[in-house]
Each structure stands twice: as C-alpha cells, then as structure tokens.
C-alpha cells in the first residue's frame, strides 16, 4: 500500500515568488494534516482537513498560506508571496480518524523542503 | 515556556547500553501521548503510544506520570539501528491528531 506522498521533495524559490506543495494521503484516509518544521524549531501544526472540509486552520501563519483539498483526495498548500521565514520542511500526514482507528497514529510523508532565498 | 520540552542531546551511547529520554508537557489537560522516531531527512514515524500504566514493546518501555506531567522512554540493549531523533508528542485534544511536538532528542549508538 502506498504511503503519504509529497511533491516536490525540495523547492528553491526567491522571495516574492509562489510555490505550491502537493500531498497525496493514504487512500481511504479522511483526515489530512499539514505540519511545518522551521530550522531549529519543533514540528508545528498548520491545519487539518476532514475530507474536503477545513476542520482547524488555527496553525496557519498568515493569509499568504492557502490550503485546499478539492474532492477530499489530495491537498495543496500554496505560499504566495513567499518570505524568507517560510523556509522549512512542510510535512503532510493522514489518518483514518478516531471513528475507525483509535490509535491516534498519524502517517507522515517525507516532507517538502522549501528554501526561500 | 514550550508546550513540550525535551533535552535535545545529542546522546552518544555505546551499542548494548540502556538509554533513557525524558520529556515534560505544560498542559495538564493533555489527552494522549506518543513517542515518534525520525531518521535523518525522513518522516516522523510512530514508535509507541504512552499509557499511564506504562507500556513495553520489545526493548522499548514508555512511562507517563500525569501528576508530574512527565513522559519517559527507555531503550534497553541499544542497537546501531536505534540511532535517530526521538520526538515526544502530546495530543491536547480528543478525536483528532492535532499533535504538539517536542524538538526531539538525537540519539547516536556507537559501535
């Protein structure tokens, strides 16, 4: 079974440009999360989708970040315009949800490393 | 104060030794607790959940002390393959996986 896949694995852009990160969750997982790790800091929650609905976006840093999950399958995270402080590793994760699995286990992708110059 | 605090290490431990990691969390209403493992430039993976009664999985033992808001992980008979960063993770909610991570403790097992 395929795990969570993310694209691109690494993106280098200049300040002011736009980048779109994509995440394909594990098939059948209703819950999709975005997390971010900036250098030297801990991994932090950005937002949570249940199917196509945003359940919680309290971790989104500002309105330069836009996440979508059309049709409840894959998700995109767009940063526009990118700033230097947006550099970091963006992780996507998915889970079946507590209704079907009570472990609370999240399955992470390998992350998209974003470097803003 | 960070919500989840861990000693960042690094811990350099000889193969076969026992190593223990500790972690504290600030929110007494936290619901569930985990140790995740992350290899260099890879994704975090669940190592084990942590229960108040303590739980063991092979060479790994996890403990939770709710009164002290303290979580521990013990690795016995350490192997070279145990080298990784160990992330202490707390979920302050119920019904989702909005996780709060510590910065991680880096462990290197030395042959």
HADDOCK unambig.tbl for C-alpha pairs under 7 A between the chains (distance, minus, plus):
assign (segid A and resid 41 and name CA) (segid B and resid 103 and name CA) 6.14 0.50 0.50
assign (segid A and resid 42 and name CA) (segid B and resid 101 and name CA) 6.08 0.50 0.50
assign (segid A and resid 42 and name CA) (segid B and resid 102 and name CA) 5.78 0.50 0.50
assign (segid A and resid 42 and name CA) (segid B and resid 103 and name CA) 4.28 0.50 0.50
assign (segid A and resid 43 and name CA) (segid B and resid 101 and name CA) 5.82 0.50 0.50
assign (segid A and resid 44 and name CA) (segid B and resid 100 and name CA) 6.72 0.50 0.50
assign (segid A and resid 44 and name CA) (segid B and resid 101 and name CA) 6.87 0.50 0.50
assign (segid A and resid 45 and name CA) (segid B and resid 98 and name CA) 6.58 0.50 0.50
assign (segid A and resid 45 and name CA) (segid B and resid 99 and name CA) 6.80 0.50 0.50
assign (segid A and resid 97 and name CA) (segid B and resid 96 and name CA) 6.77 0.50 0.50
assign (segid A and resid 98 and name CA) (segid B and resid 95 and name CA) 5.61 0.50 0.50
assign (segid A and resid 98 and name CA) (segid B and resid 96 and name CA) 6.76 0.50 0.50
assign (segid A and resid 104 and name CA) (segid B and resid 97 and name CA) 5.98 0.50 0.50
assign (segid A and resid 105 and name CA) (segid B and resid 46 and name CA) 6.58 0.50 0.50
assign (segid A and resid 106 and name CA) (segid B and resid 97 and name CA) 6.91 0.50 0.50
assign (segid A and resid 107 and name CA) (segid B and resid 45 and name CA) 6.90 0.50 0.50
assign (segid A and resid 108 and name CA) (segid B and resid 43 and name CA) 5.82 0.50 0.50
assign (segid A and resid 108 and name CA) (segid B and resid 44 and name CA) 6.33 0.50 0.50
assign (segid A and resid 108 and name CA) (segid B and resid 45 and name CA) 6.99 0.50 0.50
assign (segid A and resid 109 and name CA) (segid B and resid 43 and name CA) 5.87 0.50 0.50
assign (segid A and resid 110 and name CA) (segid B and resid 42 and name CA) 5.28 0.50 0.50
assign (segid A and resid 110 and name CA) (segid B and resid 43 and name CA) 4.46 0.50 0.50
assign (segid A and resid 111 and name CA) (segid B and resid 43 and name CA) 6.69 0.50 0.50
